[in-house]
Amino acid sequence: MSQQDPLVIFTPSGKRGRFPVGTPVLQAARQLGVDLDSVCGGRGICSKCQVQPAFGDFPKHGVTVAEDALSEWNKVEARYDEKRGLKSGRRLGCQATIQRDVVLDVPPESQVHRQVVRKAATDRVIEMDPATRLLLVEVGEPDMHEPSGDLQRLRDALREAWEVELAEVPLALLGKLQPVLRKGDWQVTCAIHNQVGGPARLLDIWPGYFEGPLYGLAIDLGSTTMAAHLCNLATGEVLASSGLMNPQIRFGEDVMSRVSYAMMNPGGAVEMTRTVREALDTLAAEIATEAGIEPEGIVETVLVCNPVMHHLLLGIDPVELGQAPFALATSDAVNLPAAELGFVSIHPQARSYILPCIAGHVGADAAAVALSEAPGEQEDLTLVIDVGTNAEILLGNRERVLACSSPTGPAFEGAQISSGQRAAPGAIERVEIDPVTKAPRFRVIGSELWSDDPGFEAATAVTGVTGICGSGIIEAVAEMRMAGLLDRAGLIGSSAQTGTERCEPNGRTHAYLLHDGSPEGGPRITVTQADIREIQLAKSALYAGARLLMDEMGTETVDRVVLAGAFGAHISPKHAMVLGMIPDVPLEAVSSAGNAAGTGARIALLNRTARAEIEREVGEITKVETAIEPRFQEHFVAASALPHASDPFPNLMKLVTLPEVTFNTGSGGDGGGDRPRRRRRRG
């Protein structure tokens, strides 16, 4: 293959390569090890190999994708579309061939190893006070001597029985009002939506006594994944939790890449809005099916998301969020018909509520974390870190709460890692390295056995060992540091320096062999020097953001650290501390909050008073902007060392001994490990 051959980039894996013109997409995917399914042998029958090309300028990938990047539709694709239907923009990977540079998204249903969206609902006692509830009323019958409409008498009944002032009635419900009243013999059940201090809206009406139940969705819309919890609005019970990859990832892995796409491609923001809305509606329909309910039973959704996702969801061009002063179109909470956000599968009169944003890069998801973890109600100085492609950090106690965002990038999700992948069955998620033999053992998603346990091969026969996800790469790097395979500057030693052949040459640097599946036709999974650099960049940004808040608070220490999100639930505090991702505290002071943003969304769904409270609290949170703080770069540079260049991490050192090794030979290449690379762009 030559440098003149078209460049093919697959998302979400990020794998890329050059292929001659005319190469089938499925063939390119297989050669790159992309997780693209196919069971019919490329005959266009199974449709498992669907891909979605993205067109326009992609500065992050360094390509511009033209409309003719793939071959034109052929007869096989046309026949399949006629008989079974292809989603708009989809192509069959076995039929479409590469003509020019192209970015191709592999949707979840086309992936052999579908991602495990690890954002399950956390057990939480929530006081029930939902905005949507059922009210039974007796309506006065019409009287020729007291002329009034049926709607007016329904309003009177709601006012007298429940002190509800009904303000809005959709035309569709006005049309069914009279037959429902008469069928129920003037007794009806109303589904009323009523925010604190807001108007009461009629969502539906049934004759007689209707027990429901009514359902709501709490949705955490992230840059990489979207997770939803289906809740009973009467009891608060979580009936099902489910998630999908955010299909916008094909436009860019981080939010700033998506802002760039919107800037450089006319109509790009509209395209991303359509894509995410369709995915949310699909998620709503799928979770209803999983729970065994009709989607129309869902009468309310609450959403939390970062500011860029917030604007794209609402159909607002995010261009202003890509440049100082990072102005939001609105920071207030948003309450609107769910249909306006593309929810067409659920109840036609359903409502949607989006929590308020804190600032231009601290969004509604951070507000949800604040609602869930309540740092402003703690006596202890508490640091809450919600890690994603853009980490959002809160620090506070009863006196004051601060917030910032920090551009960690997608490395913690397994992206931009040589053997990285999303969390899916077969992905390495836990790692231990023997400090004497330097031999690794690991666990993969889908099995509780370690790789050196009897029965491991049989237990993983179906999934295999396919790559390493975010939690796995974090533990691998920390274990390499503790085993003396990695020095403080982040350099991997040679086999002679480390005493193990697993440290093998990789160009001008070295890589550590974690697993060799090549004898069985599987992948060789290594941790390369470039992987270490990606983790250093991500963790340095995370630590620097936390330190900025500590500077603003005037403290060198915190009392508690709370790790939120899927990251927090799957990474041990010790490994996070060895990497220097978080400030040094006693390990027992580090806890996991699970999906705190999702929990905050559930609280807002099930308690309307909580919505009013967080709207008030958001106005009292002090925002620190990392992009303009001079000390951010200083903290970032110092944090590039493992665990830190100047902080001695005394609590950590009571528990572990980090070998004093140095692999900087001064021979060029990556040998200059003490020089931190330039800071990652915000995202």
Protein Blocks (a to p, Z undefined) as FASTA:
>chain_A
ZZkbccddddfklpacdddehiafklmmmmnopacddfelonomnommgccddedjdfkn
opacdfklpccddfklmmmmmmnopaehiacfklpccfbdcdddddfklpfbacdddbbc
cddddddddfbdcdddddddddfklgcdfklmmmmmmmmmnopacfbdcfklmmmmmmmm
mmnnopacddddddehiacddfbdcehjaebjaddddddddfkbccdddddfknopafbd
cddddfklmnojbfklmmmmmmmmghklmmmmmmmmmmmmmmmmmmmmmnopafklpgbd
cddddfklmmmmnopafklmmpcehiafbfcdcdddfklnopakbcfkbccdddddfblm
lcfklmmmmmmnommlcfbdcddddddfbdcdddddfkbccdddddebjmlnopaifkbc
cddehiafbdcddfklopacdddehiabdfkbghklmmmmmnopabdcfklmmmmmmmmm
mnopacfkopacdfklnopaklccehjbccddfbdcklnopacddddfklmmmmmmmmmm
mmmmmmmmmmmnopabdfbdcdedjklmmccfklmmmnopaccddfklpccebjmklmmm
mmmmmomklmmmmmmmmmmpccddfklmmklmmmmmmmmpcfbfklgolmlmmmpccddd
dfbeongjjllmmbccddddeZZ
